[in-house]
Amino acid sequence: MCDSCTMLAAEILIDELTAELIHSDFADGLTPEGVTRELTDNERRAKVNFRDIEEQLDAALLVLVPGITLLHETVTESIMSELFGDATVLPTATVAERVRALVVSAPPESVAEVAAVFGELVAADMATIYEGSAGLVAAEAVRQGVKESAVPARPALVVATVAPAAAAVAAKPWQRLTAAVDSALSSPALMVKETMSSDVVGGVLAGVKIDGTTDLAKQALNTAQGMGRNDMAAELAPSDIWASEILDRKVCGPCSRVDGTEYATLEEAREDYPLGQYVNCQGYSRCRGTLVFMFKDS
């Protein structure tokens, strides 16, 4: 066999072994679907279950989906009422003027009330995933050999800390839906018409899905989850710390480059991962990276 063939055969064997390791990690319930590398030795030593982290986030988001749906419906009904009242057709100029007023105004009381309740739900959900995330870190410490009696109590999140983030999630539907109508009504094809039907605006609103609000809600939960990991680690005083990024087709360049970085102290690590995710991630609060820790039994 020629040297090139031997090298190619070796590369194929390495790829096959890597694929087997990746599959094994997934089959053991340690990694989410779609990763492109096996767990590192440090991640294995740290006893991190990355699938638990992902499933915890997904479960927290499911709690909010009914509220997001209700809020979108409430905003849609309010916009239609503000623009058309009981009418089905109005002069286009009248509708356009009312839309411009909506975009720069605060939501009406009917929307504000629902948004306030939903904001409280988001904040409570953030507090819940914060505590649950701290629990995952505590479990990692125990799996490493730290005695349960040596594990400190989980830190609690002060809800007021995340209230502004929760309020931003609750404000998103009004912002998105009014902006969508404003954008649609800037179309010359609509503006040259003498009248406008409520069905036209209703169609625009129906085309705005909840995914934008859902994405922002997931970012808020992801942030709280990362905060919980960092704060629990601080209670346990880690001896070794590494950056860990989920390497798949969605990973950004900065995250792929920081993957595996070792930090001397938690303070140093928090400069890169202040809220649990990589500060330079191109996905911002969507970052799926985290810190992994080794702990010593006190």
Disulfide bonds with the S-S distance in Angstrom:
none
